[in-house]
Amino acid sequence: MQFKDLEAQYRRLKPEIDAAIQSVIESSHFIMGKPVFELEEQLAEYVGRKYCISCASGTDALQLSLMALNVGTGDAVFVPDFTYIASAGAASLLGASVIPVDIDETTFNISPEALDTQIKRVIKDGNLTPKVILPVNLFGLPADYMEIGRIACKYGLKILEDSAQGFGGSIGCKKACSFGDISVTSFFPAKPLGCYGDGGAVFVDNDELKSRLISLRAQGRSADDKYDNIEIGINSRLDTIQAAVLLPKFKAFKEYELDAVNYIADVYTDRLSKVGNITVPYVPDGYRSCQSQYTVRFKDENTRNRVRKALAEKEIPTNIYYPRGIHQQKAYEKMNRSSLLYPNTVKATQTVLSLPIHPYLSEADADKVSEIIAESV
């Protein structure tokens, strides 16, 4: 059993993917070829944004977005404490100060209440300028953008939606990557929509931001003269081959993969919700998760570790996302933030376990995983 079965996906899409790669090789347009622009147009239409600007990775997408928002030294960027370090690291690379925020215990996403408290604390301290709220759609579930939007409006902050794990999720009729002032996603192979290397994209509606992002991803070049650089940018373009691979994968994602992975999530939820000492993922009414990770929570760390060992003995892979919060990372130890500020993050690091899930996982395999958990919990 695979945690993410990319081989099964390739077998299903082999003729289309092979033909797409061969077409790029024959054209020899390896950088900014036609498939890149086709993909950007399709992605923007799907999520309901005016523009999509592709780039070389999800991390670059975050950094480019923060650069476009003029984030730098003296600015405070608010990130969930329970997330992958790239969400925070992009801000740190620009000299901004990362402010970790505790999560909602139920959804694992940034807590609006804790966010409001942290913003007030920064304002009271007077050393930093609150600039950006960077919510993460963790494990595929969109954050509470209604409350986050209210808080952003209250304090005059921008919202940068990190949907690296959330592409395909939605709240009502609005899709992930359409919330906030800027949104980003990642095409890392294991993501909901993944390429065969690194890749990412930024989504905006603002014409000025779109033009700036296009410039920044190409060393800050002028729109009229590529040897006239109007500011300092980075080199971050999506390879044509990666775009070509993503086009047939995106078609499959829309047509059946998103529904298939949600079906497997429903199977897990049906089986595991009947088991004691385990909490299944919560999806609020009106929300849809893209189920990038099916993450359950156990009553304590010992139970989590016992179940994980039982699954490993049956050669069933699992992962712990994440074993520590941002405030516990060595790179941020100088912040000296007490874990007492992050009780929900700390609890999550000790009790969560992510199970195998992907569009090609069989119901029988999901049953098998559920049975082993029920026997060992």
N, C-alpha and C positions, 0 to 999 in steps of 0.2 A: 504494500500500500504506500502511495506517495502522499506527502503533505500537500504539495501542489504538483499535479501531474501535467507538466508541460509536454511530455512525450505523447500522451494521449491526445492532447490538443493538436500537436503537430501532425499526428497520423490522420486526424480528422480533416485537417486543412492543408495537407501536404501539396496537392496539385496547385492550389491557389498561391500558397506561400512560395513554393519553388519557382513558379512562373513569375511572380512579382520580383523576386531576387534576381532572376536571370534577366529580366527586362532592364533592371537598373544597370547590371553589369554590361549589357549590350549597348546601353545608351551612354555609358561612361559619365553620367551626370551624378557624381557621388555626393556632392554638397549642394543643398538647396535645389534639388531636382524637382520635377513636376509632382511626384507623390507627396512631397512635403506640403505643398500648397493645397493639394487635394485633401489631405488629412486635416490640415488646419481648418479648412472650410467646413468639412463634415463634423468635426468636433465642436466647433462654435455653434453650428446649427443644432446639434444634439442637446447641448447643455443650455441653450437659450441665451448665448452671449453674442455680442456683435463681432468680437474678434477673438481669435486664438493665435498665440505666438508660441511656436514650438522652440525647444531648446535641448541642451545635451543631457540634462538630468533633472530629477525632481528637486534636488538641492539647489541647482543653478536657478530653477524656476523661482524658488523662495528668495534667493539672493537678488536676482534681477528685479523681482517685485519690490523688495525693500529699497533697492537702489532707486527705482522709479518713484518711490514715495519719499525720497530724500532722507532716508533714515541713516543716522550716523552717531558720532560721539555725543553724549549728553541726552540721547533719546532713550526712552523706556519702551521695550517691546514685551507684551504680556503673552506668555505661552503656557499651555497646560503642563503641569509637572510630570504627568504620566504620558510620555510620548517618546518617539525616537529622537535622538539628539539633533538630527538635521534641522528640526523645527526651530530649535534654539540657536544652533551653531551658525546658521545663515546670518542672524542678527549680530552675533558676536564678531563674525568676520568683518563686519562693517563698523565695528567700534561701539555699537549700541549696547545698552545694559539689558540683559535678559531678566525678566521678573517671572519666576515660576508661580503658577496658580494651581491650587488644589482642584481635584476633579469631583464631579458628581458621582457618588458611589454606585448609582444604578446604571448610568449610561457609559461611564468611564470617560466622558467628554468634560471639557472645562466647565467648572461650576460658575454660573453667573453671579451667585452670591459671593463666592470667594474672589471672583474677578473684581467686583465692585469694591470689596474691602481692600484689595491690593492697590487698586488705582488711587483710592483715598489716601492710603499710606504713602505712596510715592508723592502725591501732591502735597501732603503735609510735610514730608521731609524736605521738599524744595530743592533737591539736588539734581533731579532729572525731569525731563519733559515727557509726559505720557504721550506716545505717538501712535502705536499700532497694537491692535488686538489680533493675535494669531491663533484662532481656534483650529483644532485638528479634528477631522471626521474619523475618529479612531475606530478601527476594526470594520469600517464601512458605514457606520451610522453618522448621519449629519449631526452637528452640534445644535444647540438651542439658539438659532440665529435670531429669533424674535426678541429674546431677552438680551442677547449679545448686541443686537442692533440698537436696542433702547439704551444700553449702557454706553455704547460708542457715541450715540447722539448726545447723551447727557454730558459727556466729558470732551467731546470734539475729537474723538480718535478715529483712525481709519481701521478697516477690517481687512485682513489678509487671510483668506480661507485656504487652509492646507488640506487638500483633498487627495493626497498621495494614496491613501487607502480607501478613499470614498467615492471614486468615480463610478457612477451608475446609481448611487443612492439618491434619495429625494425627500422633500417635505411637501406634501400635497402635489401640486403640479410643477413645482420648481425643483430642478435637478441640482445635485452637487456640482460645484464649479460655477454656480450662478449666484452665490451669496457673497456679500461683501463688496468692497471696492475693487479688489483684485482676488482672483482665485488661481490655485495651481494644482497640478496633478503630476504623477510620476508614471513613467512607462517601464520601470524596473521589471524584469521578467515575471516576478511573482505577484505583481500588482494586478488588480482586476482587469485592466487592459495593459498588457505588458509586451514589450518588444524583445529582441534578441540581443540586448545589451543595455546600455543606459539611454534614457530619454526623458523628457518632461515637457510641460506646456503651461503657459500662463493665459488666463482668460480675463478680458476686460471689455467694457462698453465705451470707455472714454477714448476719444480720438487721439488726444495728446499723449495719454499713457501708452496707447498702442504704438505710436510713432517712436516714443522714447524707448520702449522695450525692444523694438526692432533694431534701433541704433545700439543699445547697450549690449545686445547679444552678439554684436559684430564689432567689438572694440570701440564702441562709441562713434561709429562712422556717420558721416553726413548722408542724408538721403540722396544728395545730388552727386557726391564725389567720394568714392570709397577710400581715397587717400587724404581726405580732409576730415579729421576726427574732431568732433565738436565737444566731446568729453571722454573721460576714461571709462571704458567698458570692459567686457570680458569676451572670450571666444567661446560661444556656447550655442552651437547649431545642431539640430537633429539631423543625423545622417540620412541621406536619401534611402539607403537600404532599410534602415529601421522604419522609416515612414511607409515604405512599400510593404514591409512585414505587417505593420499595424493596420493597414487598410482592410485586408481580408479578416484579420482577427477582430477588428471593430465591427464588421458586418456580422460575424458570428456572435459577438458579445450582445449586439442589439437583438438579433433574431432568436437566440435560444440560450446563450450562456448565462445571462443574468437571471432568467427565470429558473434555469436548471440549478444554479447554486443556491437560490432561495428555497427551492424545493428540498434540497438536501438539508439546509438549515432547519426547515420545518420538521423534517424527519427527526433530526437530533433533538429539537425542542420537544416534540411529542414524546419521544422515548425518555429523555432525561428529566423532564419536568415531573415525572412520576417517582424519581429517585430522591431520597432524602440527602441532606447535607451537601447539596449542589444547587447553584443558581445559574439558570440559563440566561443567555443574552436578552436584554430588554429592548424592544422596539416600540416607541410611543405611537399612539394612534395618529394616523396621517403620515407617518414616516415610513420610508423603505430603506433598508440597509442593502448594500451590495455584497455583504458577507465576505469581506476580504479576509477576515479571520473569524472563526467561530470560537469565541472565548468564553469558557465557563469559569465559575468561581466556587471554590470549596470552602468549608467552614474554617479551615486552618491550613497552615503550611504542611504539617505532617500528612494530612489527608491528601493534599495536592500531590505531594511527592510519592506517596504510596500508590496512588492511581497512575501517576506517570510511569512508575517502575513497572506496574502490571501491564500497561500498554506496550512499553518497550520490550518486555519479555515475549510479547506476541508480534514483535517487529512492526509495531504501529507507531509512527513518528508523531511527536508533539513538540510544541515550543512554548516558551514562557516569554510573552510580550507584556510587560518588560520587567526584568529582575531588579531594577532600581529606577528611581525618579530622576528628573533633571537635577534637582538639588543634591542628589547623592552621587552624581558623576564626579570623578576626579577633576575633570576640566573645570568644574564650577565649585570646587571646594572652598575657594577664597570668598565666595558669597557668604559662607558661614550661616546658612539658613537651617534652622532647627526643624527636625522631622515633625515636631509638634504642630507646625504650620500646615502639614500635609498628611493628615491622618488617613484620608481616603486613598491617596496614592500609596502610602506605605502598606495599607491593608491589601490593596490590589497586587502589589509586587509579591506579596507572600502567598496569595491564594488563587491567582489566575492560571489558567492553562488553555492553550489554543489547540484545537483538534484538527485533524485533516479535513479540509473542505475545498472543493473545486467543482466546476461544472460537470466533470467526467467521473466523479465519485459515485459509485452505485449505492442504491438504497440498502442492499445487502451489507456493504462495507460499513455504512453508517449504523446499521443494526448491530454489527459485530462490535464496533467501537463502544456503542451504548451499553451493550451487554457486559463487556469487560469492566466498564466503569461501574455499573450497577453492582457487580459482584465484588468489587474491591474498595468501594467508597467507605 
